Amino acid sequence: MAQPSTSWQTQTTGLITPDWLSRSSVEVAPALLGCRLVRRWPDGRQIAAVIVETEAYSEGDPACHAYRRVTPRNRVMFGPAGYSYVYLIYGMYHCFNVITDQDQVPSAVLIRAVELEAVPPWLADHRTENPIRWGAGPGKLCRLLDIDRRLTDQPLSPASGLWLEHPSHTWQARRQAQATITQTTRIGLSQGTDLPWRWYVGDSGAVSKR
């Protein structure tokens, strides 16, 4: 797998709109592979990473945070598509989710891993491990992109500083090669472990676990 480029300027490839996300999480999760997750800070810094691993969570799913009822934490999951849902696990790791499906249908896609398109100068010393692994897991990608609960329940748009874009031409070609996409059961769960609702790009070195 090629390493991320050291040239960090990226091109816009087309904003993903709420309409595109207003489908079942089981449909959106594999479709998000190859799409870009873009983070922009108030000082103008911006980086993009390619989504290479996702998990779907939906209504009636015992592993879904919205399985039992509406709570202050999961309320955003019952709203319209196109919003962020960020929560904390183990008191220290944030997880970023994309709200999907129709309004009042609790549904979300957990972004489990991303592959940096390029390494910007300010991230040169981010971690000692190989940069391809910097986003290899939900907690790691949130640290990499500075995503925490300040960004939960926010529209995924340039105005909020966090948004999704359709794949570049290169990634569109990789997505069309369906043999590179692996579907399996979700990981790190105690319920709903039999549902094959996890997808990842098989030839990406950023996948959290194979």
C-alpha positions as CSV (number, residue, x, y, z in Angstrom):
1,M,0.0,0.0,0.0
2,A,1.4,3.4,-1.0
3,Q,2.1,5.8,1.9
4,P,0.1,9.0,2.3
5,S,1.5,11.9,0.3
6,T,3.4,14.7,2.0
7,S,1.5,17.2,-0.2
8,W,-1.5,18.1,1.8
9,Q,-3.5,20.3,-0.5
10,T,-6.7,18.5,-1.6
11,Q,-9.4,19.0,-4.2
12,T,-13.1,19.1,-3.6
13,T,-14.9,16.1,-5.2
14,G,-18.5,16.8,-4.5
15,L,-20.3,17.3,-1.2
16,I,-22.4,14.4,0.1
17,T,-25.9,15.7,0.8
18,P,-28.5,14.6,3.4
19,D,-30.6,13.2,0.6
20,W,-27.8,10.8,-0.4
21,L,-27.6,9.6,3.3
22,S,-31.4,9.2,3.7
23,R,-31.3,5.5,3.2
24,S,-30.9,2.5,5.4
25,S,-27.5,2.4,7.2
26,V,-27.0,-1.1,5.8
27,E,-27.1,0.5,2.3
28,V,-25.1,3.6,3.2
29,A,-22.3,1.9,5.1
30,P,-20.7,0.1,2.2
31,A,-21.4,3.0,-0.1
32,L,-19.3,5.3,2.1
33,L,-16.2,3.3,1.4
34,G,-13.9,5.4,-0.7
35,C,-15.7,8.6,0.2
36,R,-13.8,11.4,1.8
37,L,-14.1,12.7,5.4
38,V,-12.9,16.3,5.5
39,R,-12.0,18.3,8.5
40,R,-11.4,22.1,8.5
41,W,-10.4,24.1,11.5
42,P,-11.3,27.8,12.2
43,D,-7.7,28.8,11.4
44,G,-8.0,27.5,7.9
45,R,-6.2,24.2,8.2
46,Q,-7.8,21.4,6.4
47,I,-7.2,17.7,5.8
48,A,-9.0,14.9,4.1
49,A,-9.1,11.2,4.8
50,V,-10.6,8.3,2.8
51,I,-13.1,6.1,4.6
52,V,-12.0,2.5,4.4
53,E,-14.0,0.8,7.2
54,T,-17.6,1.2,8.3
55,E,-20.3,-0.5,10.5
56,A,-24.1,-0.1,10.2
57,Y,-26.4,0.3,13.2
58,S,-30.2,0.4,12.7
59,E,-33.6,0.3,14.2
60,G,-34.3,-3.0,16.1
61,D,-30.6,-3.7,16.3
62,P,-29.6,-4.6,19.9
63,A,-26.2,-3.1,19.5
64,C,-27.6,0.2,18.4
65,H,-27.5,3.1,20.9
66,A,-31.2,3.9,20.1
67,Y,-32.4,0.3,20.6
68,R,-34.5,1.0,23.7
69,R,-35.5,4.6,23.8
70,V,-34.6,8.2,23.1
71,T,-32.0,9.7,25.5
72,P,-30.2,13.0,25.6
73,R,-27.1,11.2,24.2
74,N,-28.8,9.3,21.3
75,R,-31.5,11.9,20.4
76,V,-29.6,12.9,17.2
77,M,-30.1,9.4,15.9
78,F,-33.8,9.9,15.7
79,G,-33.4,13.0,13.6
80,P,-32.8,13.6,9.9
81,A,-29.9,12.2,8.0
82,G,-26.7,14.2,7.4
83,Y,-25.8,14.9,11.0
84,S,-22.9,13.8,13.2
85,Y,-23.2,11.6,16.3
86,V,-20.1,11.5,18.4
87,Y,-19.9,9.6,21.7
88,L,-17.2,8.7,24.2
89,I,-16.3,5.1,25.1
90,Y,-14.1,3.9,28.0
91,G,-14.1,7.5,29.2
92,M,-11.3,8.3,26.7
93,Y,-12.0,7.4,23.1
94,H,-14.4,9.2,20.8
95,C,-16.4,7.5,18.0
96,F,-17.8,9.3,15.0
97,N,-21.0,8.3,13.3
98,V,-23.0,9.5,10.3
99,I,-26.8,9.7,10.8
100,T,-28.7,8.0,8.0
101,D,-32.2,7.0,7.0
102,Q,-35.5,8.9,7.4
103,D,-36.4,11.3,10.2
104,Q,-37.5,9.4,13.3
105,V,-35.9,6.2,12.1
106,P,-32.8,5.7,14.4
107,S,-30.0,4.7,12.1
108,A,-26.3,5.5,11.9
109,V,-23.0,4.4,10.3
110,L,-19.9,4.2,12.5
111,I,-16.8,5.3,10.7
112,R,-14.2,2.7,11.9
113,A,-11.1,3.6,9.9
114,V,-9.8,6.2,7.5
115,E,-6.8,6.5,5.3
116,L,-5.0,9.9,5.1
117,E,-4.8,11.3,1.6
118,A,-1.7,13.3,2.6
119,V,0.3,14.2,5.7
120,P,0.1,18.0,6.4
121,P,3.1,19.6,7.9
122,W,1.5,20.1,11.3
123,L,0.9,16.4,11.6
124,A,4.4,15.3,10.9
125,D,4.9,14.1,14.5
126,H,1.4,13.0,15.2
127,R,2.3,9.4,16.1
128,T,5.5,7.3,15.9
129,E,3.8,4.5,14.0
130,N,3.4,4.3,10.2
131,P,1.1,7.2,9.0
132,I,-1.1,4.6,7.2
133,R,-2.2,3.4,10.7
134,W,-3.0,6.9,12.1
135,G,-6.7,6.5,11.4
136,A,-6.9,2.7,11.9
137,G,-9.8,2.6,14.4
138,P,-12.6,4.8,15.5
139,G,-10.8,6.3,18.4
140,K,-7.6,6.9,16.4
141,L,-9.4,8.6,13.6
142,C,-11.1,10.9,16.0
143,R,-7.8,11.9,17.6
144,L,-6.3,12.4,14.1
145,L,-9.1,14.7,12.9
146,D,-9.8,16.3,16.3
147,I,-13.3,15.0,16.5
148,D,-15.0,15.1,19.9
149,R,-18.4,15.7,21.4
150,R,-18.2,19.4,20.5
151,L,-19.0,18.2,17.0
152,T,-22.0,15.9,17.8
153,D,-25.5,16.8,16.6
154,Q,-24.0,19.1,13.9
155,P,-24.8,19.1,10.2
156,L,-22.1,17.5,8.1
157,S,-21.2,20.6,6.1
158,P,-18.3,22.9,5.5
159,A,-20.0,25.4,7.9
160,S,-19.5,23.0,10.8
161,G,-15.9,22.1,9.9
162,L,-16.7,18.4,9.2
163,W,-18.2,17.0,6.1
164,L,-18.3,14.1,3.6
165,E,-17.4,14.1,-0.1
166,H,-17.9,11.6,-2.9
167,P,-14.9,9.5,-3.9
168,S,-12.1,10.8,-6.1
169,H,-11.8,9.3,-9.6
170,T,-9.0,7.0,-8.2
171,W,-11.2,5.7,-5.4
172,Q,-14.2,5.4,-7.7
173,A,-12.2,2.9,-9.7
174,R,-11.2,1.0,-6.6
175,R,-14.8,0.9,-5.4
176,Q,-15.9,-0.6,-8.7
177,A,-13.5,-3.5,-8.1
178,Q,-16.0,-5.2,-5.7
179,A,-13.5,-7.9,-5.0
180,T,-11.6,-5.4,-2.8
181,I,-14.6,-4.9,-0.5
182,T,-14.9,-7.3,2.4
183,Q,-18.2,-7.8,4.4
184,T,-18.1,-9.4,7.8
185,T,-19.7,-9.2,11.2
186,R,-19.2,-6.2,13.5
187,I,-16.4,-6.3,16.1
188,G,-16.1,-5.1,19.7
189,L,-19.7,-5.9,20.6
190,S,-21.6,-8.1,23.0
191,Q,-24.9,-7.9,21.2
192,G,-25.9,-8.2,17.6
193,T,-22.6,-10.0,16.9
194,D,-24.2,-12.2,14.2
195,L,-25.2,-9.3,11.9
196,P,-22.8,-9.0,8.9
197,W,-22.9,-5.2,9.0
198,R,-19.2,-4.3,8.7
199,W,-17.4,-3.5,5.5
200,Y,-13.8,-2.6,4.7
201,V,-11.5,-2.0,1.8
202,G,-9.4,-5.1,1.7
203,D,-6.3,-3.6,0.2
204,S,-6.1,-0.6,2.6
205,G,-3.4,-0.7,5.3
206,A,-5.6,1.5,7.5
207,V,-8.3,-1.1,8.2
208,S,-8.5,-1.5,12.0
209,K,-8.8,-5.3,12.1
210,R,-9.2,-8.0,9.4
